[in-house]
Amino acid sequence: MYDWHEIGALNDIPLLGSRVVQTPHGDVAVFRTADDRVFALRDRCPHKGGPLSQGIVHGHRITCPLHNWVLELESGQAVAPDVGCATHYPVRLENGRLWLGLNNVVSLSTATPAAA
Protein backbone atom coordinates (compact mmCIF):
# COMPACT_ATOMS: atom_id res chain seq x y z
CA MET A 1 0.00 0.00 0.00
CA TYR A 2 1.25 3.45 -0.88
CA ASP A 3 0.85 6.92 0.52
CA TRP A 4 0.08 9.12 -2.50
CA HIS A 5 1.62 12.60 -2.67
CA GLU A 6 0.77 15.24 -5.26
CA ILE A 7 3.98 16.36 -6.97
CA GLY A 8 2.74 18.81 -9.62
CA ALA A 9 1.23 18.99 -13.06
CA LEU A 10 2.12 16.82 -16.05
CA ASN A 11 3.12 19.98 -17.92
CA ASP A 12 5.70 20.78 -15.22
CA ILE A 13 7.87 18.08 -16.80
CA PRO A 14 9.07 18.72 -20.36
CA LEU A 15 8.65 16.00 -22.97
CA LEU A 16 11.68 13.70 -22.82
CA GLY A 17 12.69 15.46 -19.61
CA SER A 18 12.59 15.05 -15.87
CA ARG A 19 12.26 16.79 -12.54
CA VAL A 20 13.48 15.84 -9.10
CA VAL A 21 11.21 15.31 -6.10
CA GLN A 22 12.87 15.36 -2.70
CA THR A 23 11.58 12.76 -0.24
CA PRO A 24 12.77 11.63 3.19
CA HIS A 25 14.06 8.51 1.42
CA GLY A 26 16.18 10.49 -1.04
CA ASP A 27 15.67 12.19 -4.38
CA VAL A 28 13.27 10.66 -6.89
CA ALA A 29 13.55 11.47 -10.60
CA VAL A 30 10.21 11.76 -12.41
CA PHE A 31 10.45 11.28 -16.19
CA ARG A 32 8.07 12.14 -19.04
CA THR A 33 8.34 10.24 -22.32
CA ALA A 34 7.46 11.41 -25.84
CA ASP A 35 4.13 9.54 -25.58
CA ASP A 36 3.26 11.37 -22.29
CA ARG A 37 3.90 8.39 -20.02
CA VAL A 38 5.37 9.25 -16.64
CA PHE A 39 7.75 7.09 -14.60
CA ALA A 40 9.65 7.58 -11.35
CA LEU A 41 12.99 6.10 -10.26
CA ARG A 42 15.37 6.82 -7.44
CA ASP A 43 17.66 9.55 -8.79
CA ARG A 44 20.73 7.34 -8.48
CA CYS A 45 22.15 4.99 -11.08
CA PRO A 46 22.83 1.52 -9.63
CA HIS A 47 26.25 1.51 -11.31
CA LYS A 48 28.12 4.42 -9.70
CA GLY A 49 25.35 6.62 -8.30
CA GLY A 50 25.04 9.06 -11.20
CA PRO A 51 22.01 11.40 -11.27
CA LEU A 52 19.49 9.71 -13.57
CA SER A 53 17.49 12.96 -13.74
CA GLN A 54 20.32 14.40 -15.84
CA GLY A 55 20.28 11.48 -18.27
CA ILE A 56 18.71 11.15 -21.71
CA VAL A 57 15.14 9.83 -22.03
CA HIS A 58 14.59 7.71 -25.15
CA GLY A 59 11.54 5.55 -25.64
CA HIS A 60 10.77 4.13 -22.20
CA ARG A 61 14.42 4.11 -21.15
CA ILE A 62 16.90 6.47 -19.50
CA THR A 63 20.63 6.60 -20.21
CA CYS A 64 22.78 7.56 -17.22
CA PRO A 65 24.91 10.65 -17.91
CA LEU A 66 28.04 9.21 -16.26
CA HIS A 67 28.77 5.85 -17.89
CA ASN A 68 25.92 5.36 -20.39
CA TRP A 69 24.12 2.62 -18.49
CA VAL A 70 20.59 2.21 -19.88
CA LEU A 71 17.67 1.51 -17.52
CA GLU A 72 14.06 0.58 -18.22
CA LEU A 73 11.81 3.36 -16.89
CA GLU A 74 8.97 0.91 -16.18
CA SER A 75 11.02 -1.25 -13.83
CA GLY A 76 14.34 0.43 -13.10
CA GLN A 77 16.16 -2.66 -14.45
CA ALA A 78 19.46 -2.16 -16.28
CA VAL A 79 19.49 -3.27 -19.91
CA ALA A 80 21.92 -6.13 -20.73
CA PRO A 81 24.82 -6.54 -20.62
CA ASP A 82 24.64 -4.33 -17.50
CA VAL A 83 23.11 -5.73 -14.32
CA GLY A 84 21.44 -3.71 -11.59
CA CYS A 85 18.24 -1.94 -10.69
CA ALA A 86 17.17 1.52 -9.57
CA THR A 87 14.25 1.70 -7.16
CA HIS A 88 10.99 2.24 -9.07
CA TYR A 89 8.04 4.25 -7.69
CA PRO A 90 4.43 4.21 -8.92
CA VAL A 91 3.03 7.39 -10.48
CA ARG A 92 -0.62 8.26 -11.16
CA LEU A 93 -2.01 10.96 -13.42
CA GLU A 94 -5.38 12.39 -12.37
CA ASN A 95 -6.92 15.48 -13.98
CA GLY A 96 -3.54 16.64 -15.23
CA ARG A 97 -1.92 16.30 -11.78
CA LEU A 98 0.81 13.81 -10.90
CA TRP A 99 0.81 11.68 -7.76
CA LEU A 100 3.83 9.76 -6.47
CA GLY A 101 3.34 6.59 -4.43
CA LEU A 102 5.68 6.24 -1.45
CA ASN A 103 5.77 3.90 1.53
CA ASN A 104 5.74 5.40 5.04
CA VAL A 105 6.58 8.95 3.98
CA VAL A 106 5.19 11.85 5.94
CA SER A 107 6.19 14.80 3.77
CA LEU A 108 8.02 15.78 0.63
CA SER A 109 8.91 18.88 -1.33
CA THR A 110 9.52 19.43 -5.03
CA ALA A 111 12.63 20.90 -6.55
CA THR A 112 13.09 22.75 -9.80
CA PRO A 113 13.11 20.80 -13.07
CA ALA A 114 16.36 18.97 -13.72
CA ALA A 115 18.65 20.09 -16.49
CA ALA A 116 17.90 18.20 -19.69
C-alpha positions as a Markdown table, in Angstrom:
| # | Residue | x | y | z |
|---|---|---|---|---|
| 1 | Met | 0.0 | 0.0 | 0.0 |
| 2 | Tyr | 1.3 | 3.5 | -0.9 |
| 3 | Asp | 0.8 | 6.9 | 0.5 |
| 4 | Trp | 0.1 | 9.1 | -2.5 |
| 5 | His | 1.6 | 12.6 | -2.7 |
| 6 | Glu | 0.8 | 15.2 | -5.3 |
| 7 | Ile | 4.0 | 16.4 | -7.0 |
| 8 | Gly | 2.7 | 18.8 | -9.6 |
| 9 | Ala | 1.2 | 19.0 | -13.1 |
| 10 | Leu | 2.1 | 16.8 | -16.0 |
| 11 | Asn | 3.1 | 20.0 | -17.9 |
| 12 | Asp | 5.7 | 20.8 | -15.2 |
| 13 | Ile | 7.9 | 18.1 | -16.8 |
| 14 | Pro | 9.1 | 18.7 | -20.4 |
| 15 | Leu | 8.6 | 16.0 | -23.0 |
| 16 | Leu | 11.7 | 13.7 | -22.8 |
| 17 | Gly | 12.7 | 15.5 | -19.6 |
| 18 | Ser | 12.6 | 15.0 | -15.9 |
| 19 | Arg | 12.3 | 16.8 | -12.5 |
| 20 | Val | 13.5 | 15.8 | -9.1 |
| 21 | Val | 11.2 | 15.3 | -6.1 |
| 22 | Gln | 12.9 | 15.4 | -2.7 |
| 23 | Thr | 11.6 | 12.8 | -0.2 |
| 24 | Pro | 12.8 | 11.6 | 3.2 |
| 25 | His | 14.1 | 8.5 | 1.4 |
| 26 | Gly | 16.2 | 10.5 | -1.0 |
| 27 | Asp | 15.7 | 12.2 | -4.4 |
| 28 | Val | 13.3 | 10.7 | -6.9 |
| 29 | Ala | 13.5 | 11.5 | -10.6 |
| 30 | Val | 10.2 | 11.8 | -12.4 |
| 31 | Phe | 10.4 | 11.3 | -16.2 |
| 32 | Arg | 8.1 | 12.1 | -19.0 |
| 33 | Thr | 8.3 | 10.2 | -22.3 |
| 34 | Ala | 7.5 | 11.4 | -25.8 |
| 35 | Asp | 4.1 | 9.5 | -25.6 |
| 36 | Asp | 3.3 | 11.4 | -22.3 |
| 37 | Arg | 3.9 | 8.4 | -20.0 |
| 38 | Val | 5.4 | 9.2 | -16.6 |
| 39 | Phe | 7.8 | 7.1 | -14.6 |
| 40 | Ala | 9.7 | 7.6 | -11.3 |
| 41 | Leu | 13.0 | 6.1 | -10.3 |
| 42 | Arg | 15.4 | 6.8 | -7.4 |
| 43 | Asp | 17.7 | 9.5 | -8.8 |
| 44 | Arg | 20.7 | 7.3 | -8.5 |
| 45 | Cys | 22.1 | 5.0 | -11.1 |
| 46 | Pro | 22.8 | 1.5 | -9.6 |
| 47 | His | 26.2 | 1.5 | -11.3 |
| 48 | Lys | 28.1 | 4.4 | -9.7 |
| 49 | Gly | 25.3 | 6.6 | -8.3 |
| 50 | Gly | 25.0 | 9.1 | -11.2 |
| 51 | Pro | 22.0 | 11.4 | -11.3 |
| 52 | Leu | 19.5 | 9.7 | -13.6 |
| 53 | Ser | 17.5 | 13.0 | -13.7 |
| 54 | Gln | 20.3 | 14.4 | -15.8 |
| 55 | Gly | 20.3 | 11.5 | -18.3 |
| 56 | Ile | 18.7 | 11.1 | -21.7 |
| 57 | Val | 15.1 | 9.8 | -22.0 |
| 58 | His | 14.6 | 7.7 | -25.1 |
| 59 | Gly | 11.5 | 5.5 | -25.6 |
| 60 | His | 10.8 | 4.1 | -22.2 |
| 61 | Arg | 14.4 | 4.1 | -21.2 |
| 62 | Ile | 16.9 | 6.5 | -19.5 |
| 63 | Thr | 20.6 | 6.6 | -20.2 |
| 64 | Cys | 22.8 | 7.6 | -17.2 |
| 65 | Pro | 24.9 | 10.7 | -17.9 |
| 66 | Leu | 28.0 | 9.2 | -16.3 |
| 67 | His | 28.8 | 5.9 | -17.9 |
| 68 | Asn | 25.9 | 5.4 | -20.4 |
| 69 | Trp | 24.1 | 2.6 | -18.5 |
| 70 | Val | 20.6 | 2.2 | -19.9 |
| 71 | Leu | 17.7 | 1.5 | -17.5 |
| 72 | Glu | 14.1 | 0.6 | -18.2 |
| 73 | Leu | 11.8 | 3.4 | -16.9 |
| 74 | Glu | 9.0 | 0.9 | -16.2 |
| 75 | Ser | 11.0 | -1.2 | -13.8 |
| 76 | Gly | 14.3 | 0.4 | -13.1 |
| 77 | Gln | 16.2 | -2.7 | -14.5 |
| 78 | Ala | 19.5 | -2.2 | -16.3 |
| 79 | Val | 19.5 | -3.3 | -19.9 |
| 80 | Ala | 21.9 | -6.1 | -20.7 |
| 81 | Pro | 24.8 | -6.5 | -20.6 |
| 82 | Asp | 24.6 | -4.3 | -17.5 |
| 83 | Val | 23.1 | -5.7 | -14.3 |
| 84 | Gly | 21.4 | -3.7 | -11.6 |
| 85 | Cys | 18.2 | -1.9 | -10.7 |
| 86 | Ala | 17.2 | 1.5 | -9.6 |
| 87 | Thr | 14.2 | 1.7 | -7.2 |
| 88 | His | 11.0 | 2.2 | -9.1 |
| 89 | Tyr | 8.0 | 4.3 | -7.7 |
| 90 | Pro | 4.4 | 4.2 | -8.9 |
| 91 | Val | 3.0 | 7.4 | -10.5 |
| 92 | Arg | -0.6 | 8.3 | -11.2 |
| 93 | Leu | -2.0 | 11.0 | -13.4 |
| 94 | Glu | -5.4 | 12.4 | -12.4 |
| 95 | Asn | -6.9 | 15.5 | -14.0 |
| 96 | Gly | -3.5 | 16.6 | -15.2 |
| 97 | Arg | -1.9 | 16.3 | -11.8 |
| 98 | Leu | 0.8 | 13.8 | -10.9 |
| 99 | Trp | 0.8 | 11.7 | -7.8 |
| 100 | Leu | 3.8 | 9.8 | -6.5 |
| 101 | Gly | 3.3 | 6.6 | -4.4 |
| 102 | Leu | 5.7 | 6.2 | -1.5 |
| 103 | Asn | 5.8 | 3.9 | 1.5 |
| 104 | Asn | 5.7 | 5.4 | 5.0 |
| 105 | Val | 6.6 | 8.9 | 4.0 |
| 106 | Val | 5.2 | 11.8 | 5.9 |
| 107 | Ser | 6.2 | 14.8 | 3.8 |
| 108 | Leu | 8.0 | 15.8 | 0.6 |
| 109 | Ser | 8.9 | 18.9 | -1.3 |
| 110 | Thr | 9.5 | 19.4 | -5.0 |
| 111 | Ala | 12.6 | 20.9 | -6.6 |
| 112 | Thr | 13.1 | 22.8 | -9.8 |
| 113 | Pro | 13.1 | 20.8 | -13.1 |
| 114 | Ala | 16.4 | 19.0 | -13.7 |
| 115 | Ala | 18.7 | 20.1 | -16.5 |
| 116 | Ala | 17.9 | 18.2 | -19.7 |
